[in-house]
Amino acid sequence: MASLDRDLTIKQANQEFLRRFGSSAGDVCGRSFRELMHPSVQQPLMRQFSRLIEGKRHRFASHVVAVGAEDAAFAGTLTASAVTGVTPDVSAILVLMSSSEDSGASDAGVVTSQKKFLTEIDARILEGIAAGLSTIPLASRLYLSRQGVEYHVTGLLRKLRVPNRAALVSRAYSMGILNVGTWPPKVVDDFIK
């Protein structure tokens, strides 16, 4: 559990939260809560927090992938509640996180190092495949030959260690490479060289 101000800066946290995200209050307090979330969930999560701060909602719950101490990723459920004072304006936000590890689940495939391993063209091809484009329309859109697209698709299959395009898209979402909650699909900029 942690307490955030209106700018989503961590002001206080309990021992379990500190253990998950750093070794001491000095490591965690004063940081932006956004920094603790995996890039794939930051954008939709920030929209949820905006609605909370604007008073459009009082509480929300969301599945998230967080990046803890030493870049260890874990999935869990985040529940955020607006705290108001004398005025109806939000004065603080209370965040409660429960990890899936508590129930035995594992997130070994999530990329946390934010290693830039996709070229710009690989990213555009992955987005096209995720949007359902076949080789020829994708080649036309990217000014490549059909063989050029197939070459890059084969490279992506090898990089992500999957057997086909459906598995490629699924793996990209599970690793956080593709943004969650956006259409058309968009590769998170942190993974593009």
C-alpha positions as CSV (number, residue, x, y, z in Angstrom):
1,M,0.0,0.0,0.0
2,A,1.2,3.5,-0.8
3,S,-0.1,7.1,-0.6
4,L,0.4,9.4,-3.6
5,D,-0.1,13.1,-4.0
6,R,-2.1,14.6,-6.9
7,D,1.1,14.5,-9.1
8,L,1.3,10.8,-8.5
9,T,4.5,11.2,-6.4
10,I,4.8,8.5,-3.7
11,K,4.6,10.1,-0.3
12,Q,4.4,7.1,2.0
13,A,4.4,3.3,1.6
14,N,4.1,0.3,3.9
15,Q,6.9,-2.2,4.4
16,E,5.6,-4.7,1.7
17,F,5.4,-2.0,-0.9
18,L,9.0,-0.9,0.0
19,R,10.2,-4.5,-0.2
20,R,8.7,-4.8,-3.7
21,F,10.1,-1.6,-5.1
22,G,13.2,-0.8,-3.2
23,S,15.1,-1.4,0.0
24,S,14.1,1.7,1.9
25,A,11.6,4.6,2.0
26,G,14.4,6.8,0.5
27,D,14.5,4.6,-2.6
28,V,10.7,4.8,-3.2
29,C,9.3,7.9,-1.6
30,G,9.6,11.0,-3.8
31,R,9.5,8.9,-7.0
32,S,6.7,9.1,-9.6
33,F,4.4,6.1,-9.4
34,R,4.5,5.9,-13.2
35,E,8.2,4.9,-13.0
36,L,7.2,1.7,-11.1
37,M,4.9,0.5,-13.9
38,H,5.9,-1.4,-17.0
39,P,5.8,0.8,-20.2
40,S,3.0,-1.3,-21.7
41,V,0.6,-0.3,-19.0
42,Q,1.6,3.3,-18.2
43,Q,-0.6,5.0,-20.8
44,P,-3.9,3.3,-19.9
45,L,-3.1,3.5,-16.2
46,M,-2.4,7.3,-16.4
47,R,-5.8,7.8,-18.0
48,Q,-7.4,6.0,-15.1
49,F,-5.5,8.2,-12.6
50,S,-6.5,11.3,-14.5
51,R,-10.2,10.5,-14.2
52,L,-9.6,9.8,-10.5
53,I,-7.9,13.2,-9.9
54,E,-10.5,15.1,-12.0
55,G,-13.2,13.6,-9.7
56,K,-14.9,11.6,-12.5
57,R,-14.5,8.5,-10.4
58,H,-13.7,7.7,-6.8
59,R,-12.0,4.4,-7.2
60,F,-10.7,2.0,-9.9
61,A,-9.1,-1.4,-10.1
62,S,-6.8,-2.5,-12.9
63,H,-4.5,-5.4,-13.9
64,V,-1.0,-4.1,-14.1
65,V,2.6,-5.2,-14.7
66,A,4.9,-3.5,-12.3
67,V,8.7,-3.3,-12.3
68,G,10.1,-3.9,-8.9
69,A,13.5,-3.8,-7.3
70,E,16.3,-4.9,-9.6
71,D,14.0,-4.7,-12.7
72,A,12.0,-7.8,-11.5
73,A,8.6,-7.7,-13.2
74,F,5.4,-8.9,-11.6
75,A,1.8,-8.8,-12.5
76,G,-1.0,-7.9,-10.1
77,T,-4.1,-6.0,-9.4
78,L,-3.9,-2.3,-8.5
79,T,-6.7,-0.6,-6.7
80,A,-6.6,3.2,-6.4
81,S,-9.0,5.3,-4.3
82,A,-9.3,9.0,-4.2
83,V,-9.0,10.6,-0.7
84,T,-10.7,14.0,-0.2
85,G,-10.4,16.4,2.6
86,V,-12.6,19.3,3.7
87,T,-13.2,20.2,0.0
88,P,-14.4,17.8,-2.6
89,D,-11.1,18.0,-4.5
90,V,-8.8,15.0,-4.3
91,S,-6.0,15.6,-1.8
92,A,-4.3,12.2,-2.1
93,I,-4.6,8.8,-3.7
94,L,-4.4,5.5,-1.8
95,V,-2.9,2.7,-3.9
96,L,-3.2,-1.0,-3.0
97,M,-1.3,-3.6,-5.0
98,S,-1.6,-7.3,-4.8
99,S,0.7,-9.4,-6.9
100,S,-0.2,-12.5,-8.9
101,E,2.8,-14.2,-7.3
102,D,0.8,-14.6,-4.1
103,S,-1.4,-17.0,-6.1
104,G,1.5,-18.8,-7.7
105,A,1.5,-17.1,-11.1
106,S,4.7,-16.2,-12.9
107,D,5.6,-13.5,-15.4
108,A,9.0,-14.7,-16.5
109,G,8.4,-13.5,-20.1
110,V,7.9,-9.8,-19.4
111,V,10.7,-7.6,-20.8
112,T,11.7,-5.3,-18.0
113,S,15.1,-4.1,-19.1
114,Q,13.5,-2.0,-21.8
115,K,16.2,-3.3,-24.1
116,K,15.9,-1.7,-27.5
117,F,15.9,-4.7,-29.7
118,L,13.4,-3.8,-32.4
119,T,14.3,-1.7,-35.4
120,E,11.8,0.9,-36.6
121,I,10.8,-1.3,-39.5
122,D,10.4,-4.3,-37.2
123,A,8.1,-2.3,-35.0
124,R,6.0,-1.2,-37.9
125,I,5.7,-4.8,-39.2
126,L,4.8,-6.0,-35.8
127,E,2.1,-3.3,-35.5
128,G,0.8,-4.3,-38.9
129,I,0.6,-8.0,-38.1
130,A,-1.1,-7.2,-34.8
131,A,-3.7,-5.1,-36.8
132,G,-4.4,-8.1,-39.0
133,L,-2.6,-7.0,-42.2
134,S,-1.3,-9.8,-44.5
135,T,2.0,-9.6,-46.2
136,I,1.0,-7.8,-49.4
137,P,-0.9,-4.9,-47.9
138,L,1.8,-4.6,-45.3
139,A,4.5,-4.5,-48.0
140,S,2.5,-1.8,-49.8
141,R,2.1,0.3,-46.7
142,L,5.8,0.1,-45.8
143,Y,7.2,0.4,-49.3
144,L,8.8,-3.0,-49.1
145,S,8.7,-6.0,-51.3
146,R,6.7,-9.1,-50.2
147,Q,10.0,-10.9,-49.6
148,G,11.3,-8.0,-47.5
149,V,8.3,-8.2,-45.2
150,E,8.7,-12.0,-45.0
151,Y,12.4,-11.5,-44.1
152,H,11.5,-9.2,-41.2
153,V,8.7,-11.4,-40.0
154,T,11.1,-14.3,-39.9
155,G,13.5,-12.2,-37.9
156,L,10.7,-11.2,-35.4
157,L,9.7,-14.9,-35.0
158,R,13.3,-15.8,-34.1
159,K,13.8,-12.8,-31.8
160,L,10.6,-13.6,-29.8
161,R,11.1,-17.4,-30.2
162,V,7.6,-18.2,-31.5
163,P,6.4,-20.4,-34.4
164,N,3.9,-18.2,-36.2
165,R,2.3,-14.8,-36.5
166,A,-0.5,-15.4,-34.1
167,A,2.0,-16.5,-31.4
168,L,4.2,-13.5,-32.3
169,V,1.4,-11.0,-31.5
170,S,0.4,-12.9,-28.4
171,R,4.0,-13.0,-27.1
172,A,4.5,-9.3,-27.9
173,Y,1.5,-8.4,-25.8
174,S,2.5,-10.7,-23.0
175,M,6.0,-9.2,-22.9
176,G,4.7,-5.7,-22.9
177,I,6.1,-4.8,-26.3
178,L,2.7,-3.8,-27.7
179,N,0.7,-1.1,-25.8
180,V,-2.3,-2.4,-24.0
181,G,-5.6,-0.6,-24.7
182,T,-4.7,1.1,-27.9
183,W,-6.0,0.6,-31.5
184,P,-4.4,0.3,-33.9
185,P,-1.7,-1.6,-32.1
186,K,1.4,0.4,-31.2
187,V,4.8,-0.8,-30.1
188,V,6.0,0.8,-26.9
189,D,8.7,3.3,-27.9
190,D,11.1,2.0,-25.2
191,F,11.7,-1.1,-27.3
192,I,12.6,0.6,-30.6
193,K,16.3,1.2,-31.4
